[in-house]
Amino acid sequence: MISLRKDLSHRLKAMPDLGFYPESWQIDNALTDSAGFAKEHKHDISQLIDIADLQLQEFAAVKQQLKEALQSSKQWQRYWALISLSHFNH
């Protein structure tokens, strides 16, 4: 199962998947050139995927990473940290 998850994560990062940004934000920021936007923000999207994947681990193991993401200056890192944190009911 871990291998499949790693494969999926790798594939999402290779795309890169704009689904890690809310659609309402994409309309204003990525709609005119989605492919170009995705290519330009590939590293940022990869980081969002990593933060989203934290919810797949034990809370104690990822607590510090979530705390750091919640303190990020990047709004979408904070957003995905909150989504991941909500998975743990904290």
PDB file of N, CA, C and O in Angstrom:
ATOM      1  N   MET A   1       0.810  -1.192   0.000  1.00  0.00           N
ATOM      2  CA  MET A   1       0.000   0.000   0.000  1.00  0.00           C
ATOM      3  C   MET A   1       0.859   1.264   0.000  1.00  0.00           C
ATOM      4  O   MET A   1       0.539   2.248  -0.667  1.00  0.00           O
ATOM      5  N   ILE A   2       1.954   1.217   0.761  1.00  0.00           N
ATOM      6  CA  ILE A   2       2.837   2.379   0.821  1.00  0.00           C
ATOM      7  C   ILE A   2       3.404   2.672  -0.556  1.00  0.00           C
ATOM      8  O   ILE A   2       3.519   3.834  -0.945  1.00  0.00           O
ATOM      9  N   SER A   3       3.757   1.644  -1.290  1.00  0.00           N
ATOM     10  CA  SER A   3       4.296   1.815  -2.633  1.00  0.00           C
ATOM     11  C   SER A   3       3.279   2.485  -3.556  1.00  0.00           C
ATOM     12  O   SER A   3       3.635   3.371  -4.333  1.00  0.00           O
ATOM     13  N   LEU A   4       2.028   2.070  -3.473  1.00  0.00           N
ATOM     14  CA  LEU A   4       0.986   2.688  -4.296  1.00  0.00           C
ATOM     15  C   LEU A   4       0.807   4.162  -3.941  1.00  0.00           C
ATOM     16  O   LEU A   4       0.630   4.999  -4.826  1.00  0.00           O
ATOM     17  N   ARG A   5       0.853   4.476  -2.659  1.00  0.00           N
ATOM     18  CA  ARG A   5       0.707   5.869  -2.217  1.00  0.00           C
ATOM     19  C   ARG A   5       1.855   6.713  -2.730  1.00  0.00           C
ATOM     20  O   ARG A   5       1.651   7.843  -3.174  1.00  0.00           O
ATOM     21  N   LYS A   6       3.065   6.168  -2.671  1.00  0.00           N
ATOM     22  CA  LYS A   6       4.234   6.896  -3.188  1.00  0.00           C
ATOM     23  C   LYS A   6       4.102   7.121  -4.692  1.00  0.00           C
ATOM     24  O   LYS A   6       4.428   8.196  -5.194  1.00  0.00           O
ATOM     25  N   ASP A   7       3.628   6.109  -5.404  1.00  0.00           N
ATOM     26  CA  ASP A   7       3.424   6.246  -6.846  1.00  0.00           C
ATOM     27  C   ASP A   7       2.404   7.332  -7.162  1.00  0.00           C
ATOM     28  O   ASP A   7       2.606   8.134  -8.074  1.00  0.00           O
ATOM     29  N   LEU A   8       1.310   7.354  -6.407  1.00  0.00           N
ATOM     30  CA  LEU A   8       0.283   8.369  -6.620  1.00  0.00           C
ATOM     31  C   LEU A   8       0.833   9.762  -6.333  1.00  0.00           C
ATOM     32  O   LEU A   8       0.606  10.691  -7.108  1.00  0.00           O
ATOM     33  N   SER A   9       1.542   9.909  -5.243  1.00  0.00           N
ATOM     34  CA  SER A   9       2.128  11.199  -4.885  1.00  0.00           C
ATOM     35  C   SER A   9       3.089  11.669  -5.980  1.00  0.00           C
ATOM     36  O   SER A   9       3.073  12.834  -6.374  1.00  0.00           O
ATOM     37  N   HIS A  10       3.918  10.754  -6.460  1.00  0.00           N
ATOM     38  CA  HIS A  10       4.863  11.084  -7.531  1.00  0.00           C
ATOM     39  C   HIS A  10       4.116  11.534  -8.797  1.00  0.00           C
ATOM     40  O   HIS A  10       4.515  12.498  -9.450  1.00  0.00           O
ATOM     41  N   ARG A  11       3.054  10.841  -9.126  1.00  0.00           N
ATOM     42  CA  ARG A  11       2.276  11.186 -10.318  1.00  0.00           C
ATOM     43  C   ARG A  11       1.617  12.556 -10.185  1.00  0.00           C
ATOM     44  O   ARG A  11       1.622  13.349 -11.126  1.00  0.00           O
ATOM     45  N   LEU A  12       1.044  12.829  -8.997  1.00  0.00           N
ATOM     46  CA  LEU A  12       0.416  14.137  -8.756  1.00  0.00           C
ATOM     47  C   LEU A  12       1.438  15.260  -8.860  1.00  0.00           C
ATOM     48  O   LEU A  12       1.153  16.323  -9.412  1.00  0.00           O
ATOM     49  N   LYS A  13       2.618  15.019  -8.329  1.00  0.00           N
ATOM     50  CA  LYS A  13       3.668  16.035  -8.389  1.00  0.00           C
ATOM     51  C   LYS A  13       4.170  16.234  -9.815  1.00  0.00           C
ATOM     52  O   LYS A  13       4.542  17.347 -10.188  1.00  0.00           O
ATOM     53  N   ALA A  14       4.186  15.184 -10.605  1.00  0.00           N
ATOM     54  CA  ALA A  14       4.659  15.272 -11.988  1.00  0.00           C
ATOM     55  C   ALA A  14       3.664  16.009 -12.884  1.00  0.00           C
ATOM     56  O   ALA A  14       4.058  16.604 -13.887  1.00  0.00           O
ATOM     57  N   MET A  15       2.388  15.972 -12.532  1.00  0.00           N
ATOM     58  CA  MET A  15       1.370  16.563 -13.405  1.00  0.00           C
ATOM     59  C   MET A  15       1.574  18.061 -13.602  1.00  0.00           C
ATOM     60  O   MET A  15       1.544  18.424 -14.778  1.00  0.00           O
ATOM     61  N   PRO A  16       1.761  18.928 -12.751  1.00  0.00           N
ATOM     62  CA  PRO A  16       1.337  18.972 -11.360  1.00  0.00           C
ATOM     63  C   PRO A  16      -0.161  19.254 -11.261  1.00  0.00           C
ATOM     64  O   PRO A  16      -0.734  19.903 -12.136  1.00  0.00           O
ATOM     65  N   ASP A  17      -0.776  18.777 -10.217  1.00  0.00           N
ATOM     66  CA  ASP A  17      -2.223  18.803 -10.036  1.00  0.00           C
ATOM     67  C   ASP A  17      -2.691  20.127  -9.428  1.00  0.00           C
ATOM     68  O   ASP A  17      -2.391  20.425  -8.272  1.00  0.00           O
ATOM     69  N   LEU A  18      -3.417  20.905 -10.202  1.00  0.00           N
ATOM     70  CA  LEU A  18      -3.929  22.190  -9.715  1.00  0.00           C
ATOM     71  C   LEU A  18      -5.063  22.023  -8.702  1.00  0.00           C
ATOM     72  O   LEU A  18      -5.514  23.005  -8.112  1.00  0.00           O
ATOM     73  N   GLY A  19      -5.522  20.798  -8.499  1.00  0.00           N
ATOM     74  CA  GLY A  19      -6.592  20.546  -7.549  1.00  0.00           C
ATOM     75  C   GLY A  19      -6.224  20.877  -6.112  1.00  0.00           C
ATOM     76  O   GLY A  19      -7.082  20.838  -5.230  1.00  0.00           O
ATOM     77  N   PHE A  20      -4.982  21.196  -5.870  1.00  0.00           N
ATOM     78  CA  PHE A  20      -4.574  21.581  -4.525  1.00  0.00           C
ATOM     79  C   PHE A  20      -4.795  23.061  -4.255  1.00  0.00           C
ATOM     80  O   PHE A  20      -4.501  23.551  -3.165  1.00  0.00           O
ATOM     81  N   TYR A  21      -5.311  23.766  -5.244  1.00  0.00           N
ATOM     82  CA  TYR A  21      -5.749  25.155  -5.063  1.00  0.00           C
ATOM     83  C   TYR A  21      -7.270  25.184  -5.183  1.00  0.00           C
ATOM     84  O   TYR A  21      -7.831  24.501  -6.040  1.00  0.00           O
ATOM     85  N   PRO A  22      -7.943  25.961  -4.341  1.00  0.00           N
ATOM     86  CA  PRO A  22      -9.405  26.062  -4.464  1.00  0.00           C
ATOM     87  C   PRO A  22      -9.806  26.589  -5.851  1.00  0.00           C
ATOM     88  O   PRO A  22      -9.133  27.448  -6.420  1.00  0.00           O
ATOM     89  N   GLU A  23     -10.897  26.063  -6.373  1.00  0.00           N
ATOM     90  CA  GLU A  23     -11.348  26.458  -7.716  1.00  0.00           C
ATOM     91  C   GLU A  23     -11.614  27.949  -7.816  1.00  0.00           C
ATOM     92  O   GLU A  23     -11.289  28.567  -8.830  1.00  0.00           O
ATOM     93  N   SER A  24     -12.197  28.535  -6.788  1.00  0.00           N
ATOM     94  CA  SER A  24     -12.480  29.974  -6.829  1.00  0.00           C
ATOM     95  C   SER A  24     -11.193  30.786  -6.975  1.00  0.00           C
ATOM     96  O   SER A  24     -11.188  31.817  -7.646  1.00  0.00           O
ATOM     97  N   TRP A  25     -10.123  30.341  -6.367  1.00  0.00           N
ATOM     98  CA  TRP A  25      -8.840  31.026  -6.482  1.00  0.00           C
ATOM     99  C   TRP A  25      -8.221  30.772  -7.858  1.00  0.00           C
ATOM    100  O   TRP A  25      -7.594  31.659  -8.436  1.00  0.00           O
ATOM    101  N   GLN A  26      -8.401  29.565  -8.373  1.00  0.00           N
ATOM    102  CA  GLN A  26      -7.872  29.237  -9.703  1.00  0.00           C
ATOM    103  C   GLN A  26      -8.495  30.122 -10.774  1.00  0.00           C
ATOM    104  O   GLN A  26      -7.808  30.545 -11.704  1.00  0.00           O
ATOM    105  N   ILE A  27      -9.769  30.400 -10.654  1.00  0.00           N
ATOM    106  CA  ILE A  27     -10.455  31.240 -11.652  1.00  0.00           C
ATOM    107  C   ILE A  27      -9.760  32.580 -11.777  1.00  0.00           C
ATOM    108  O   ILE A  27      -9.567  33.084 -12.884  1.00  0.00           O
ATOM    109  N   ASP A  28      -9.385  33.157 -10.654  1.00  0.00           N
ATOM    110  CA  ASP A  28      -8.748  34.473 -10.665  1.00  0.00           C
ATOM    111  C   ASP A  28      -7.253  34.430 -10.970  1.00  0.00           C
ATOM    112  O   ASP A  28      -6.683  35.439 -11.386  1.00  0.00           O
ATOM    113  N   ASN A  29      -6.619  33.298 -10.773  1.00  0.00           N
ATOM    114  CA  ASN A  29      -5.161  33.261 -10.856  1.00  0.00           C
ATOM    115  C   ASN A  29      -4.565  32.297 -11.875  1.00  0.00           C
ATOM    116  O   ASN A  29      -3.410  32.465 -12.268  1.00  0.00           O
ATOM    117  N   ALA A  30      -5.312  31.303 -12.310  1.00  0.00           N
ATOM    118  CA  ALA A  30      -4.710  30.283 -13.168  1.00  0.00           C
ATOM    119  C   ALA A  30      -5.545  29.943 -14.396  1.00  0.00           C
ATOM    120  O   ALA A  30      -5.137  29.116 -15.211  1.00  0.00           O
ATOM    121  N   LEU A  31      -6.688  30.561 -14.534  1.00  0.00           N
ATOM    122  CA  LEU A  31      -7.617  30.147 -15.584  1.00  0.00           C
ATOM    123  C   LEU A  31      -7.114  30.436 -16.993  1.00  0.00           C
ATOM    124  O   LEU A  31      -7.336  29.635 -17.901  1.00  0.00           O
ATOM    125  N   THR A  32      -6.446  31.558 -17.188  1.00  0.00           N
ATOM    126  CA  THR A  32      -6.047  31.927 -18.545  1.00  0.00           C
ATOM    127  C   THR A  32      -4.959  31.021 -19.125  1.00  0.00           C
ATOM    128  O   THR A  32      -4.900  30.820 -20.338  1.00  0.00           O
ATOM    129  N   ASP A  33      -4.101  30.476 -18.265  1.00  0.00           N
ATOM    130  CA  ASP A  33      -3.041  29.574 -18.721  1.00  0.00           C
ATOM    131  C   ASP A  33      -2.775  28.531 -17.644  1.00  0.00           C
ATOM    132  O   ASP A  33      -1.760  28.592 -16.951  1.00  0.00           O
ATOM    133  N   SER A  34      -3.679  27.583 -17.507  1.00  0.00           N
ATOM    134  CA  SER A  34      -3.581  26.583 -16.443  1.00  0.00           C
ATOM    135  C   SER A  34      -2.294  25.777 -16.525  1.00  0.00           C
ATOM    136  O   SER A  34      -1.636  25.550 -15.510  1.00  0.00           O
ATOM    137  N   ALA A  35      -1.934  25.347 -17.723  1.00  0.00           N
ATOM    138  CA  ALA A  35      -0.719  24.538 -17.879  1.00  0.00           C
ATOM    139  C   ALA A  35       0.523  25.342 -17.511  1.00  0.00           C
ATOM    140  O   ALA A  35       1.413  24.834 -16.829  1.00  0.00           O
ATOM    141  N   GLY A  36       0.585  26.569 -17.951  1.00  0.00           N
ATOM    142  CA  GLY A  36       1.719  27.425 -17.615  1.00  0.00           C
ATOM    143  C   GLY A  36       1.788  27.719 -16.127  1.00  0.00           C
ATOM    144  O   GLY A  36       2.865  27.717 -15.531  1.00  0.00           O
ATOM    145  N   PHE A  37       0.634  27.971 -15.537  1.00  0.00           N
ATOM    146  CA  PHE A  37       0.571  28.222 -14.105  1.00  0.00           C
ATOM    147  C   PHE A  37       1.056  27.001 -13.338  1.00  0.00           C
ATOM    148  O   PHE A  37       1.848  27.123 -12.404  1.00  0.00           O
ATOM    149  N   ALA A  38       0.581  25.829 -13.732  1.00  0.00           N
ATOM    150  CA  ALA A  38       0.972  24.592 -13.057  1.00  0.00           C
ATOM    151  C   ALA A  38       2.479  24.365 -13.164  1.00  0.00           C
ATOM    152  O   ALA A  38       3.129  23.991 -12.188  1.00  0.00           O
ATOM    153  N   LYS A  39       3.019  24.590 -14.337  1.00  0.00           N
ATOM    154  CA  LYS A  39       4.458  24.409 -14.542  1.00  0.00           C
ATOM    155  C   LYS A  39       5.248  25.397 -13.682  1.00  0.00           C
ATOM    156  O   LYS A  39       6.246  25.030 -13.060  1.00  0.00           O
ATOM    157  N   GLU A  40       4.799  26.635 -13.653  1.00  0.00           N
ATOM    158  CA  GLU A  40       5.481  27.676 -12.892  1.00  0.00           C
ATOM    159  C   GLU A  40       5.426  27.418 -11.382  1.00  0.00           C
ATOM    160  O   GLU A  40       6.344  27.792 -10.652  1.00  0.00           O
ATOM    161  N   HIS A  41       4.353  26.782 -10.920  1.00  0.00           N
ATOM    162  CA  HIS A  41       4.146  26.556  -9.489  1.00  0.00           C
ATOM    163  C   HIS A  41       4.339  25.091  -9.077  1.00  0.00           C
ATOM    164  O   HIS A  41       3.836  24.663  -8.038  1.00  0.00           O
ATOM    165  N   LYS A  42       5.057  24.340  -9.881  1.00  0.00           N
ATOM    166  CA  LYS A  42       5.246  22.909  -9.631  1.00  0.00           C
ATOM    167  C   LYS A  42       5.843  22.644  -8.245  1.00  0.00           C
ATOM    168  O   LYS A  42       5.387  21.739  -7.545  1.00  0.00           O
ATOM    169  N   HIS A  43       6.836  23.405  -7.848  1.00  0.00           N
ATOM    170  CA  HIS A  43       7.461  23.217  -6.540  1.00  0.00           C
ATOM    171  C   HIS A  43       6.468  23.501  -5.415  1.00  0.00           C
ATOM    172  O   HIS A  43       6.394  22.750  -4.442  1.00  0.00           O
ATOM    173  N   ASP A  44       5.705  24.587  -5.550  1.00  0.00           N
ATOM    174  CA  ASP A  44       4.700  24.929  -4.531  1.00  0.00           C
ATOM    175  C   ASP A  44       3.643  23.830  -4.412  1.00  0.00           C
ATOM    176  O   ASP A  44       3.249  23.460  -3.306  1.00  0.00           O
ATOM    177  N   ILE A  45       3.192  23.317  -5.545  1.00  0.00           N
ATOM    178  CA  ILE A  45       2.183  22.254  -5.544  1.00  0.00           C
ATOM    179  C   ILE A  45       2.744  21.000  -4.880  1.00  0.00           C
ATOM    180  O   ILE A  45       2.036  20.319  -4.137  1.00  0.00           O
ATOM    181  N   SER A  46       3.997  20.697  -5.141  1.00  0.00           N
ATOM    182  CA  SER A  46       4.644  19.553  -4.514  1.00  0.00           C
ATOM    183  C   SER A  46       4.633  19.696  -2.994  1.00  0.00           C
ATOM    184  O   SER A  46       4.381  18.727  -2.279  1.00  0.00           O
ATOM    185  N   GLN A  47       4.903  20.890  -2.508  1.00  0.00           N
ATOM    186  CA  GLN A  47       4.868  21.138  -1.064  1.00  0.00           C
ATOM    187  C   GLN A  47       3.455  20.967  -0.507  1.00  0.00           C
ATOM    188  O   GLN A  47       3.283  20.443   0.594  1.00  0.00           O
ATOM    189  N   LEU A  48       2.449  21.404  -1.257  1.00  0.00           N
ATOM    190  CA  LEU A  48       1.062  21.249  -0.806  1.00  0.00           C
ATOM    191  C   LEU A  48       0.683  19.778  -0.720  1.00  0.00           C
ATOM    192  O   LEU A  48      -0.003  19.362   0.213  1.00  0.00           O
ATOM    193  N   ILE A  49       1.125  19.003  -1.679  1.00  0.00           N
ATOM    194  CA  ILE A  49       0.872  17.557  -1.664  1.00  0.00           C
ATOM    195  C   ILE A  49       1.506  16.931  -0.427  1.00  0.00           C
ATOM    196  O   ILE A  49       0.893  16.100   0.243  1.00  0.00           O
ATOM    197  N   ASP A  50       2.729  17.334  -0.133  1.00  0.00           N
ATOM    198  CA  ASP A  50       3.404  16.791   1.050  1.00  0.00           C
ATOM    199  C   ASP A  50       2.641  17.135   2.332  1.00  0.00           C
ATOM    200  O   ASP A  50       2.519  16.299   3.227  1.00  0.00           O
ATOM    201  N   ILE A  51       2.138  18.347   2.418  1.00  0.00           N
ATOM    202  CA  ILE A  51       1.373  18.747   3.602  1.00  0.00           C
ATOM    203  C   ILE A  51       0.062  17.966   3.671  1.00  0.00           C
ATOM    204  O   ILE A  51      -0.327  17.507   4.745  1.00  0.00           O
ATOM    205  N   ALA A  52      -0.610  17.813   2.554  1.00  0.00           N
ATOM    206  CA  ALA A  52      -1.863  17.047   2.527  1.00  0.00           C
ATOM    207  C   ALA A  52      -1.617  15.594   2.928  1.00  0.00           C
ATOM    208  O   ALA A  52      -2.454  14.984   3.593  1.00  0.00           O
ATOM    209  N   ASP A  53      -0.497  15.050   2.535  1.00  0.00           N
ATOM    210  CA  ASP A  53      -0.170  13.658   2.851  1.00  0.00           C
ATOM    211  C   ASP A  53       0.150  13.429   4.328  1.00  0.00           C
ATOM    212  O   ASP A  53       0.196  12.283   4.775  1.00  0.00           O
ATOM    213  N   LEU A  54       0.369  14.488   5.084  1.00  0.00           N
ATOM    214  CA  LEU A  54       0.659  14.327   6.508  1.00  0.00           C
ATOM    215  C   LEU A  54      -0.491  13.648   7.243  1.00  0.00           C
ATOM    216  O   LEU A  54      -0.280  12.959   8.242  1.00  0.00           O
ATOM    217  N   GLN A  55      -1.703  13.844   6.745  1.00  0.00           N
ATOM    218  CA  GLN A  55      -2.856  13.242   7.422  1.00  0.00           C
ATOM    219  C   GLN A  55      -2.878  11.719   7.307  1.00  0.00           C
ATOM    220  O   GLN A  55      -3.697  11.065   7.952  1.00  0.00           O
ATOM    221  N   LEU A  56      -1.998  11.152   6.501  1.00  0.00           N
ATOM    222  CA  LEU A  56      -1.924   9.706   6.340  1.00  0.00           C
ATOM    223  C   LEU A  56      -1.040   9.048   7.387  1.00  0.00           C
ATOM    224  O   LEU A  56      -0.933   7.823   7.442  1.00  0.00           O
ATOM    225  N   GLN A  57      -0.406   9.875   8.221  1.00  0.00           N
ATOM    226  CA  GLN A  57       0.499   9.359   9.240  1.00  0.00           C
ATOM    227  C   GLN A  57      -0.103   9.565  10.632  1.00  0.00           C
ATOM    228  O   GLN A  57      -1.163  10.173  10.780  1.00  0.00           O
ATOM    229  N   GLU A  58       0.577   9.058  11.625  1.00  0.00           N
ATOM    230  CA  GLU A  58       0.152   9.259  13.006  1.00  0.00           C
ATOM    231  C   GLU A  58       0.376  10.717  13.393  1.00  0.00           C
ATOM    232  O   GLU A  58       1.383  11.318  13.021  1.00  0.00           O
ATOM    233  N   PHE A  59      -0.570  11.280  14.143  1.00  0.00           N
ATOM    234  CA  PHE A  59      -0.493  12.687  14.526  1.00  0.00           C
ATOM    235  C   PHE A  59       0.817  13.021  15.236  1.00  0.00           C
ATOM    236  O   PHE A  59       1.453  14.027  14.923  1.00  0.00           O
ATOM    237  N   ALA A  60       1.217  12.192  16.179  1.00  0.00           N
ATOM    238  CA  ALA A  60       2.441  12.470  16.937  1.00  0.00           C
ATOM    239  C   ALA A  60       3.660  12.591  16.016  1.00  0.00           C
ATOM    240  O   ALA A  60       4.578  13.362  16.298  1.00  0.00           O
ATOM    241  N   ALA A  61       3.669  11.845  14.937  1.00  0.00           N
ATOM    242  CA  ALA A  61       4.804  11.852  14.011  1.00  0.00           C
ATOM    243  C   ALA A  61       4.850  13.104  13.140  1.00  0.00           C
ATOM    244  O   ALA A  61       5.918  13.478  12.655  1.00  0.00           O
ATOM    245  N   VAL A  62       3.705  13.757  12.934  1.00  0.00           N
ATOM    246  CA  VAL A  62       3.653  14.901  12.015  1.00  0.00           C
ATOM    247  C   VAL A  62       3.260  16.210  12.692  1.00  0.00           C
ATOM    248  O   VAL A  62       3.123  17.238  12.029  1.00  0.00           O
ATOM    249  N   LYS A  63       3.081  16.174  13.988  1.00  0.00           N
ATOM    250  CA  LYS A  63       2.635  17.356  14.729  1.00  0.00           C
ATOM    251  C   LYS A  63       3.525  18.573  14.458  1.00  0.00           C
ATOM    252  O   LYS A  63       3.014  19.662  14.199  1.00  0.00           O
ATOM    253  N   GLN A  64       4.832  18.402  14.516  1.00  0.00           N
ATOM    254  CA  GLN A  64       5.749  19.526  14.304  1.00  0.00           C
ATOM    255  C   GLN A  64       5.668  20.052  12.868  1.00  0.00           C
ATOM    256  O   GLN A  64       5.699  21.263  12.650  1.00  0.00           O
ATOM    257  N   GLN A  65       5.564  19.157  11.900  1.00  0.00           N
ATOM    258  CA  GLN A  65       5.452  19.594  10.500  1.00  0.00           C
ATOM    259  C   GLN A  65       4.169  20.382  10.281  1.00  0.00           C
ATOM    260  O   GLN A  65       4.165  21.378   9.557  1.00  0.00           O
ATOM    261  N   LEU A  66       3.081  19.940  10.902  1.00  0.00           N
ATOM    262  CA  LEU A  66       1.824  20.675  10.780  1.00  0.00           C
ATOM    263  C   LEU A  66       1.936  22.048  11.429  1.00  0.00           C
ATOM    264  O   LEU A  66       1.437  23.037  10.893  1.00  0.00           O
ATOM    265  N   LYS A  67       2.585  22.103  12.567  1.00  0.00           N
ATOM    266  CA  LYS A  67       2.775  23.383  13.252  1.00  0.00           C
ATOM    267  C   LYS A  67       3.560  24.349  12.372  1.00  0.00           C
ATOM    268  O   LYS A  67       3.212  25.525  12.269  1.00  0.00           O
ATOM    269  N   GLU A  68       4.606  23.857  11.748  1.00  0.00           N
ATOM    270  CA  GLU A  68       5.418  24.689  10.853  1.00  0.00           C
ATOM    271  C   GLU A  68       4.604  25.158   9.649  1.00  0.00           C
ATOM    272  O   GLU A  68       4.698  26.319   9.252  1.00  0.00           O
ATOM    273  N   ALA A  69       3.815  24.273   9.074  1.00  0.00           N
ATOM    274  CA  ALA A  69       2.992  24.643   7.921  1.00  0.00           C
ATOM    275  C   ALA A  69       1.935  25.674   8.317  1.00  0.00           C
ATOM    276  O   ALA A  69       1.616  26.565   7.530  1.00  0.00           O
ATOM    277  N   LEU A  70       1.395  25.559   9.524  1.00  0.00           N
ATOM    278  CA  LEU A  70       0.411  26.534  10.008  1.00  0.00           C
ATOM    279  C   LEU A  70       1.015  27.918  10.189  1.00  0.00           C
ATOM    280  O   LEU A  70       0.297  28.918  10.160  1.00  0.00           O
ATOM    281  N   GLN A  71       2.318  27.983  10.374  1.00  0.00           N
ATOM    282  CA  GLN A  71       3.012  29.250  10.561  1.00  0.00           C
ATOM    283  C   GLN A  71       3.648  29.771   9.272  1.00  0.00           C
ATOM    284  O   GLN A  71       4.332  30.794   9.287  1.00  0.00           O
ATOM    285  N   SER A  72       3.430  29.087   8.184  1.00  0.00           N
ATOM    286  CA  SER A  72       4.011  29.466   6.898  1.00  0.00           C
ATOM    287  C   SER A  72       3.481  30.828   6.437  1.00  0.00           C
ATOM    288  O   SER A  72       2.361  31.217   6.768  1.00  0.00           O
ATOM    289  N   SER A  73       4.281  31.520   5.693  1.00  0.00           N
ATOM    290  CA  SER A  73       3.835  32.779   5.087  1.00  0.00           C
ATOM    291  C   SER A  73       2.990  32.515   3.832  1.00  0.00           C
ATOM    292  O   SER A  73       2.371  33.430   3.288  1.00  0.00           O
ATOM    293  N   LYS A  74       2.973  31.272   3.389  1.00  0.00           N
ATOM    294  CA  LYS A  74       2.211  30.905   2.192  1.00  0.00           C
ATOM    295  C   LYS A  74       0.823  30.420   2.590  1.00  0.00           C
ATOM    296  O   LYS A  74       0.677  29.437   3.315  1.00  0.00           O
ATOM    297  N   GLN A  75      -0.196  31.129   2.102  1.00  0.00           N
ATOM    298  CA  GLN A  75      -1.567  30.838   2.518  1.00  0.00           C
ATOM    299  C   GLN A  75      -2.027  29.426   2.210  1.00  0.00           C
ATOM    300  O   GLN A  75      -2.777  28.844   2.994  1.00  0.00           O
ATOM    301  N   TRP A  76      -1.599  28.860   1.093  1.00  0.00           N
ATOM    302  CA  TRP A  76      -2.094  27.525   0.750  1.00  0.00           C
ATOM    303  C   TRP A  76      -1.403  26.444   1.554  1.00  0.00           C
ATOM    304  O   TRP A  76      -1.956  25.355   1.710  1.00  0.00           O
ATOM    305  N   GLN A  77      -0.218  26.706   2.068  1.00  0.00           N
ATOM    306  CA  GLN A  77       0.390  25.760   3.004  1.00  0.00           C
ATOM    307  C   GLN A  77      -0.392  25.767   4.313  1.00  0.00           C
ATOM    308  O   GLN A  77      -0.639  24.714   4.901  1.00  0.00           O
ATOM    309  N   ARG A  78      -0.780  26.957   4.765  1.00  0.00           N
ATOM    310  CA  ARG A  78      -1.599  27.038   5.983  1.00  0.00           C
ATOM    311  C   ARG A  78      -2.944  26.353   5.759  1.00  0.00           C
ATOM    312  O   ARG A  78      -3.440  25.647   6.637  1.00  0.00           O
ATOM    313  N   TYR A  79      -3.525  26.561   4.594  1.00  0.00           N
ATOM    314  CA  TYR A  79      -4.810  25.954   4.247  1.00  0.00           C
ATOM    315  C   TYR A  79      -4.740  24.428   4.330  1.00  0.00           C
ATOM    316  O   TYR A  79      -5.592  23.801   4.960  1.00  0.00           O
ATOM    317  N   TRP A  80      -3.723  23.827   3.693  1.00  0.00           N
ATOM    318  CA  TRP A  80      -3.610  22.371   3.690  1.00  0.00           C
ATOM    319  C   TRP A  80      -3.207  21.834   5.055  1.00  0.00           C
ATOM    320  O   TRP A  80      -3.553  20.706   5.405  1.00  0.00           O
ATOM    321  N   ALA A  81      -2.481  22.631   5.826  1.00  0.00           N
ATOM    322  CA  ALA A  81      -2.190  22.219   7.202  1.00  0.00           C
ATOM    323  C   ALA A  81      -3.480  22.137   8.005  1.00  0.00           C
ATOM    324  O   ALA A  81      -3.663  21.211   8.794  1.00  0.00           O
ATOM    325  N   LEU A  82      -4.371  23.096   7.809  1.00  0.00           N
ATOM    326  CA  LEU A  82      -5.664  23.062   8.499  1.00  0.00           C
ATOM    327  C   LEU A  82      -6.509  21.877   8.052  1.00  0.00           C
ATOM    328  O   LEU A  82      -7.153  21.222   8.872  1.00  0.00           O
ATOM    329  N   ILE A  83      -6.506  21.605   6.761  1.00  0.00           N
ATOM    330  CA  ILE A  83      -7.251  20.449   6.245  1.00  0.00           C
ATOM    331  C   ILE A  83      -6.700  19.173   6.872  1.00  0.00           C
ATOM    332  O   ILE A  83      -7.462  18.328   7.341  1.00  0.00           O
ATOM    333  N   SER A  84      -5.391  19.037   6.879  1.00  0.00           N
ATOM    334  CA  SER A  84      -4.769  17.839   7.453  1.00  0.00           C
ATOM    335  C   SER A  84      -5.031  17.754   8.946  1.00  0.00           C
ATOM    336  O   SER A  84      -5.329  16.682   9.471  1.00  0.00           O
ATOM    337  N   LEU A  85      -4.921  18.876   9.622  1.00  0.00           N
ATOM    338  CA  LEU A  85      -5.166  18.895  11.063  1.00  0.00           C
ATOM    339  C   LEU A  85      -6.601  18.506  11.382  1.00  0.00           C
ATOM    340  O   LEU A  85      -6.852  17.825  12.376  1.00  0.00           O
ATOM    341  N   SER A  86      -7.546  18.931  10.547  1.00  0.00           N
ATOM    342  CA  SER A  86      -8.947  18.597  10.797  1.00  0.00           C
ATOM    343  C   SER A  86      -9.183  17.078  10.718  1.00  0.00           C
ATOM    344  O   SER A  86     -10.107  16.553  11.339  1.00  0.00           O
ATOM    345  N   HIS A  87      -8.352  16.401   9.965  1.00  0.00           N
ATOM    346  CA  HIS A  87      -8.444  14.934   9.885  1.00  0.00           C
ATOM    347  C   HIS A  87      -8.200  14.289  11.245  1.00  0.00           C
ATOM    348  O   HIS A  87      -8.771  13.247  11.568  1.00  0.00           O
ATOM    349  N   PHE A  88      -7.344  14.927  12.031  1.00  0.00           N
ATOM    350  CA  PHE A  88      -7.004  14.393  13.354  1.00  0.00           C
ATOM    351  C   PHE A  88      -7.958  14.861  14.439  1.00  0.00           C
ATOM    352  O   PHE A  88      -7.809  14.471  15.597  1.00  0.00           O
ATOM    353  N   ASN A  89      -8.929  15.681  14.093  1.00  0.00           N
ATOM    354  CA  ASN A  89      -9.882  16.242  15.060  1.00  0.00           C
ATOM    355  C   ASN A  89      -9.199  17.081  16.124  1.00  0.00           C
ATOM    356  O   ASN A  89      -9.590  17.054  17.291  1.00  0.00           O
ATOM    357  N   HIS A  90      -8.169  17.831  15.717  1.00  0.00           N
ATOM    358  CA  HIS A  90      -7.465  18.722  16.668  1.00  0.00           C
ATOM    359  C   HIS A  90      -7.764  20.154  16.315  1.00  0.00           C
ATOM    360  O   HIS A  90      -7.278  21.069  16.980  1.00  0.00           O
TER     361      HIS A  90
END
